[in-house]
Amino acid sequence: MTILFDLDGTLIDSTEAILQSFEYAFAQKGELPRSREQIKALIGHPLDFMFEHLGIAKERVPEFVDTYKEKYREINRPMTELLPGAKEAVVRAGTIATLGVVTTKTGVYSRELLEYLGIMHHFQTLVGREDVLYPKPHPEPVLKAMKHLDAHPETTWMIGDTCMDINSAAKAKVKSVAVQCGYGAEEELQRCSEFIKENALEAVQLIEKIQRV
């Protein structure tokens, strides 16, 4: 069996680091700040998508992304923590499956964070934004992780906190569990997901139960 995890909102909470990095980018580039609510509503999407949907002209997006990353790299470790039950979820999942991470975050930062938080060694692959042409909700990230792990669709699961995760899994023809500990609204998750649990640990426990049947 294979279990793939999303990162932000599923295993980690780096909200404050993300918000401060956006605020820094807007300030450095002479842009008026956007509200934290506007930014939080887009977390989970790639950075270029987020800046464009926050009103930055497409041709200027790359410079905003670079400025964001400059700040994020500086502050992300002390401002990121594992979500409740996340470590237990990963440890437990590792006893029944091969594990991977599929995220729209930059893969380099994601690996550094997971190493800092002490859980990277549980994962056999990590697919980040720079590793794919098309990010979630496209199936490419999930399919790429599966290829790395020699995984089969009928025995692969995805755990994520937004419909982007769930839809990416569905398009890759794998099963999924949505979690409510992240950025996806409950009503939205109910529309896209068959299974919804509070956090990653409960999701892993559900997968165990289903696989035993």
URFEN-V448974 format. One record per residue. N is the residue number from 1. RES is the residue in three letters. SS is DSSP state (A for helix, B for strand, O for the rest). Layout:
BEGIN
((N,RES,SS) (N,RES,SS))
END
This chain:
BEGIN
((1,MET,O) (2,THR,B) (3,ILE,B) (4,LEU,B) (5,PHE,B) (6,ASP,O) (7,LEU,O) (8,ASP,B) (9,GLY,O) (10,THR,O) (11,LEU,O) (12,ILE,B) (13,ASP,B) (14,SER,O) (15,THR,A) (16,GLU,A) (17,ALA,A) (18,ILE,A) (19,LEU,A) (20,GLN,A) (21,SER,A) (22,PHE,A) (23,GLU,A) (24,TYR,A) (25,ALA,A) (26,PHE,A) (27,ALA,A) (28,GLN,A) (29,LYS,O) (30,GLY,O) (31,GLU,O) (32,LEU,O) (33,PRO,O) (34,ARG,O) (35,SER,O) (36,ARG,A) (37,GLU,A) (38,GLN,A) (39,ILE,A) (40,LYS,A) (41,ALA,O) (42,LEU,O) (43,ILE,O) (44,GLY,O) (45,HIS,O) (46,PRO,O) (47,LEU,A) (48,ASP,A) (49,PHE,A) (50,MET,A) (51,PHE,A) (52,GLU,A) (53,HIS,A) (54,LEU,O) (55,GLY,O) (56,ILE,O) (57,ALA,O) (58,LYS,A) (59,GLU,A) (60,ARG,A) (61,VAL,A) (62,PRO,A) (63,GLU,A) (64,PHE,A) (65,VAL,A) (66,ASP,A) (67,THR,A) (68,TYR,A) (69,LYS,A) (70,GLU,A) (71,LYS,A) (72,TYR,A) (73,ARG,A) (74,GLU,A) (75,ILE,A) (76,ASN,O) (77,ARG,O) (78,PRO,O) (79,MET,O) (80,THR,O) (81,GLU,B) (82,LEU,B) (83,LEU,O) (84,PRO,O) (85,GLY,O) (86,ALA,A) (87,LYS,A) (88,GLU,A) (89,ALA,A) (90,VAL,A) (91,VAL,A) (92,ARG,A) (93,ALA,A) (94,GLY,A) (95,THR,O) (96,ILE,O) (97,ALA,O) (98,THR,B) (99,LEU,B) (100,GLY,B) (101,VAL,B) (102,VAL,B) (103,THR,O) (104,THR,O) (105,LYS,O) (106,THR,O) (107,GLY,A) (108,VAL,A) (109,TYR,A) (110,SER,A) (111,ARG,A) (112,GLU,A) (113,LEU,A) (114,LEU,A) (115,GLU,A) (116,TYR,A) (117,LEU,O) (118,GLY,O) (119,ILE,O) (120,MET,A) (121,HIS,A) (122,HIS,A) (123,PHE,O) (124,GLN,O) (125,THR,B) (126,LEU,B) (127,VAL,B) (128,GLY,O) (129,ARG,A) (130,GLU,A) (131,ASP,A) (132,VAL,O) (133,LEU,O) (134,TYR,O) (135,PRO,O) (136,LYS,O) (137,PRO,O) (138,HIS,O) (139,PRO,O) (140,GLU,A) (141,PRO,A) (142,VAL,A) (143,LEU,A) (144,LYS,A) (145,ALA,A) (146,MET,A) (147,LYS,A) (148,HIS,A) (149,LEU,A) (150,ASP,O) (151,ALA,O) (152,HIS,O) (153,PRO,A) (154,GLU,A) (155,THR,A) (156,THR,B) (157,TRP,B) (158,MET,B) (159,ILE,B) (160,GLY,B) (161,ASP,O) (162,THR,O) (163,CYS,A) (164,MET,A) (165,ASP,A) (166,ILE,A) (167,ASN,A) (168,SER,A) (169,ALA,A) (170,ALA,A) (171,LYS,A) (172,ALA,O) (173,LYS,O) (174,VAL,O) (175,LYS,B) (176,SER,B) (177,VAL,B) (178,ALA,B) (179,VAL,B) (180,GLN,O) (181,CYS,O) (182,GLY,O) (183,TYR,O) (184,GLY,O) (185,ALA,O) (186,GLU,A) (187,GLU,A) (188,GLU,A) (189,LEU,A) (190,GLN,A) (191,ARG,A) (192,CYS,A) (193,SER,O) (194,GLU,O) (195,PHE,O) (196,ILE,B) (197,LYS,B) (198,GLU,O) (199,ASN,O) (200,ALA,A) (201,LEU,A) (202,GLU,A) (203,ALA,A) (204,VAL,A) (205,GLN,A) (206,LEU,A) (207,ILE,A) (208,GLU,A) (209,LYS,A) (210,ILE,A) (211,GLN,A) (212,ARG,A) (213,VAL,O))
END
